[in-house]
Amino acid sequence: MAYDLHLEGRIKQVLDKKRIVYAGKNMMGGWCAMVDDKMCVGIVKNELMARIDPEFHEKALKKKGCRVMDFTGRPMAGYVFVSPEGIDMEIDLEYWIQLCLDFNPKAKSSKKSKK
């Protein structure tokens, strides 16, 4: 199944409004916004994939539509999925994207170093 193109457009609008420099990348059958060469926020099918501070993980799971990211079959601390009902309002989508942007400077890059 392809990912939600409408959600991609909404994410891009928020990032553009905040004047965030990002690169869109197709990955994991979905789409991801890379900020400073790090996975920041994305889409898998019709859900938002949010990379957030692991210290905020448990609190985030209490939010509407949020669940553990288990894409690989095991939970990943600091990554959550948010269902469409958790981001149907622009203010909710902006909340999740801001959490991702707040964590991004602390996130480790998965970019391979050149030898």
N, C-alpha and C positions, 0 to 999 in steps of 0.2 A: 504494500500500500504506500502511495506517495504521501508526503507530508503536507500539512495545511498551508497552502500558499497565502491565504488571507492572513493567517497569523504571522507569517514571514513579513508581509507588508506592514502589519501593525508594529512588529518589533523594530523594523527599519525606521518607521516614523518616529518612534520614541527615541531611538538612538540618534537620529538626525536632529530631532528637536533639542536634544541635550548636547549636540555638536560633538558626539563621540566618534572618533576615527575607528572604523572596524572593517574587517574583511569578511564577506560571506563565504561559507565553505560548505559544500555538500559532503555529509559524512554520516555514517551509521544509518543510511536509508533516510536521513533527514537533512536538516540544515542547521548550521551553527554560525553565530557571529563571533569572530575572533577579535579580541581587543588586546593590543600589545603582544601579539602572537600567542595568546592564551585563549582556550575555550572559555567563553563567558556565558552566553545564553543561547539556547537553540530550540529546535523542534524535533520531536520524534512522533511520527504519525500526526495526531492532533493535540498533543500535549506539549506544554512548555517544559523544556529541560533547563533547570536553573543550577548554576554552579555558585554555591553560597559558602559563607564561612562555616566550617564544620562545627564551630562553637555555637552557632545559631541553629544547627540542624534539628534538634529535638523541638525547639520552639516553633520552627517553620512547619513541622509536621502537624501542628495543631491548627494551622490555617486551612480555610475552606479549599477543598480540591487538591491539597498537597499530599503526596505520598512518597515513600522511599523510591529512589531510582534503582531499579533492579534489572536494568537492561541486560546485564551480563549473567543474570541468575543469582547474583549475590548483591546485597545492599552496598551502596557506595556512600560513605560519609561525605557530606559537603555537596552532594548532588541530589536534587529532588525533581520529581515530575509534578506539574500542576495541571489539572484537568481543565477543559474549556470553561466549566462553571466557576472555577477559581480565578479566571482571568477575563471573564466576559465584559467587565467594566474596565474602561481605560485606566482608572485610578489603581485598580488591582494589578493590571499588567505593568504599569509604571512602578508599582511597589516592588514586584519581583525583579524587574530589570535593574532597579536601583540597588537591590541587595546583591545582585551579581556584579554590578559595577563597583560597589563598595569593597567587595572581596577581591576583585581582580588584581589590584596592586600587590596583594599578599600571596596570590595563587602562584604555584610553580608552573613554569612553561614546560610543555611536553615536546617542545621543539628540539630536534636532535642537534647536538653540538657538532660542529665540523672539526675533524682532527687534522 
